Amino acid sequence: MEFSSHSRVWVYQSDRKLTDAETLQIQVLLDNFTTGWAAHNNQLKAKAEIKYNRFLILFVDESQAGASGCSIDKSVNFMKQLEQQFGINLFDRFNLAYRSGEEILSVPRNQFEELLKQGKITSDTIVFNNLAQTLADLQTKWEVPFKDSWHKQLFGDLVVA
């Protein structure tokens, strides 16, 4: 199924890496959800992916039917059910993800600040912009160096030169 670059996306970051078994289970649940996801009785052209065993991403191509407030609420409630079922947190916006070598780590904001001060996160460290709103954003602005992210605006003065 092809999706327009203007398709809406919602990125949910788990507070921990999911096991391979959890990822498979969650993907089945996501597929079932997106297959039946509708707005005002119109089936949404939707899909979901799990990236790096950590990020749950919903996609809706609104060229056929747009996501409504009620349909978005349904997706949020579904994500909250996943949180309960798998013992994860998908709504902690102060849990920040970054690459450390080949590994993706996430830490609370205060720990992220400490890692910056210690030089363990640098201006070139890849961070994840979970605020991406479209597929185009996801493809070009999701995994970016710290220096090119919104993180710089908030934490830029903590970067060790």
RAJOQUI-V905334 format. One record per residue. N is the residue number from 1. RES is the residue in one small letter. PHI is phi as a letter, one per 20 degrees, with the letter a starting at -180 (* if undefined). OMEGA is omega as a letter, one per 20 degrees, with the letter a starting at -180 (* if undefined). Layout:
BEGIN
n=N res=RES phi=PHI omega=OMEGA
n=N res=RES phi=PHI omega=OMEGA
END
This chain:
BEGIN
n=1 res=m phi=* omega=r
n=2 res=e phi=e omega=r
n=3 res=f phi=c omega=r
n=4 res=s phi=f omega=r
n=5 res=s phi=f omega=r
n=6 res=h phi=e omega=r
n=7 res=s phi=g omega=r
n=8 res=r phi=f omega=r
n=9 res=v phi=c omega=r
n=10 res=w phi=c omega=a
n=11 res=v phi=d omega=r
n=12 res=y phi=d omega=a
n=13 res=q phi=d omega=r
n=14 res=s phi=f omega=r
n=15 res=d phi=f omega=r
n=16 res=r phi=b omega=r
n=17 res=k phi=f omega=r
n=18 res=l phi=e omega=r
n=19 res=t phi=f omega=r
n=20 res=d phi=f omega=r
n=21 res=a phi=f omega=r
n=22 res=e phi=f omega=a
n=23 res=t phi=g omega=r
n=24 res=l phi=f omega=r
n=25 res=q phi=f omega=a
n=26 res=i phi=f omega=r
n=27 res=q phi=f omega=r
n=28 res=v phi=f omega=r
n=29 res=l phi=f omega=r
n=30 res=l phi=f omega=r
n=31 res=d phi=f omega=r
n=32 res=n phi=f omega=r
n=33 res=f phi=f omega=a
n=34 res=t phi=f omega=r
n=35 res=t phi=f omega=a
n=36 res=g phi=d omega=a
n=37 res=w phi=f omega=a
n=38 res=a phi=c omega=r
n=39 res=a phi=c omega=a
n=40 res=h phi=l omega=r
n=41 res=n phi=m omega=r
n=42 res=n phi=d omega=r
n=43 res=q phi=f omega=r
n=44 res=l phi=e omega=r
n=45 res=k phi=e omega=a
n=46 res=a phi=c omega=r
n=47 res=k phi=b omega=r
n=48 res=a phi=b omega=r
n=49 res=e phi=c omega=r
n=50 res=i phi=d omega=r
n=51 res=k phi=d omega=r
n=52 res=y phi=l omega=a
n=53 res=n phi=l omega=a
n=54 res=r phi=b omega=a
n=55 res=f phi=d omega=r
n=56 res=l phi=d omega=a
n=57 res=i phi=c omega=r
n=58 res=l phi=d omega=r
n=59 res=f phi=c omega=r
n=60 res=v phi=c omega=r
n=61 res=d phi=e omega=a
n=62 res=e phi=e omega=r
n=63 res=s phi=f omega=r
n=64 res=q phi=e omega=r
n=65 res=a phi=b omega=a
n=66 res=g phi=e omega=r
n=67 res=a phi=f omega=r
n=68 res=s phi=e omega=r
n=69 res=g phi=g omega=a
n=70 res=c phi=f omega=a
n=71 res=s phi=f omega=r
n=72 res=i phi=f omega=r
n=73 res=d phi=g omega=r
n=74 res=k phi=f omega=a
n=75 res=s phi=f omega=r
n=76 res=v phi=f omega=r
n=77 res=n phi=f omega=r
n=78 res=f phi=f omega=r
n=79 res=m phi=f omega=r
n=80 res=k phi=f omega=r
n=81 res=q phi=f omega=r
n=82 res=l phi=f omega=r
n=83 res=e phi=g omega=a
n=84 res=q phi=f omega=a
n=85 res=q phi=f omega=a
n=86 res=f phi=d omega=r
n=87 res=g phi=m omega=r
n=88 res=i phi=c omega=r
n=89 res=n phi=d omega=a
n=90 res=l phi=d omega=a
n=91 res=f phi=d omega=r
n=92 res=d phi=e omega=a
n=93 res=r phi=f omega=r
n=94 res=f phi=e omega=r
n=95 res=n phi=d omega=a
n=96 res=l phi=d omega=a
n=97 res=a phi=d omega=r
n=98 res=y phi=b omega=r
n=99 res=r phi=e omega=r
n=100 res=s phi=c omega=a
n=101 res=g phi=m omega=r
n=102 res=e phi=e omega=a
n=103 res=e phi=e omega=r
n=104 res=i phi=d omega=a
n=105 res=l phi=d omega=r
n=106 res=s phi=c omega=a
n=107 res=v phi=b omega=r
n=108 res=p phi=f omega=a
n=109 res=r phi=g omega=a
n=110 res=n phi=f omega=r
n=111 res=q phi=f omega=r
n=112 res=f phi=g omega=r
n=113 res=e phi=f omega=r
n=114 res=e phi=f omega=r
n=115 res=l phi=f omega=r
n=116 res=l phi=f omega=a
n=117 res=k phi=f omega=a
n=118 res=q phi=e omega=a
n=119 res=g phi=m omega=r
n=120 res=k phi=e omega=r
n=121 res=i phi=d omega=a
n=122 res=t phi=d omega=r
n=123 res=s phi=f omega=r
n=124 res=d phi=e omega=r
n=125 res=t phi=f omega=r
n=126 res=i phi=f omega=r
n=127 res=v phi=d omega=a
n=128 res=f phi=d omega=r
n=129 res=n phi=e omega=a
n=130 res=n phi=f omega=r
n=131 res=l phi=e omega=r
n=132 res=a phi=g omega=a
n=133 res=q phi=d omega=a
n=134 res=t phi=c omega=r
n=135 res=l phi=f omega=r
n=136 res=a phi=f omega=r
n=137 res=d phi=f omega=a
n=138 res=l phi=f omega=a
n=139 res=q phi=f omega=a
n=140 res=t phi=d omega=a
n=141 res=k phi=c omega=a
n=142 res=w phi=e omega=r
n=143 res=e phi=d omega=a
n=144 res=v phi=c omega=r
n=145 res=p phi=f omega=r
n=146 res=f phi=g omega=a
n=147 res=k phi=f omega=a
n=148 res=d phi=d omega=a
n=149 res=s phi=d omega=r
n=150 res=w phi=f omega=r
n=151 res=h phi=g omega=a
n=152 res=k phi=f omega=r
n=153 res=q phi=f omega=a
n=154 res=l phi=e omega=a
n=155 res=f phi=c omega=a
n=156 res=g phi=g omega=a
n=157 res=d phi=f omega=a
n=158 res=l phi=e omega=a
n=159 res=v phi=f omega=r
n=160 res=v phi=f omega=a
n=161 res=a phi=f omega=*
END
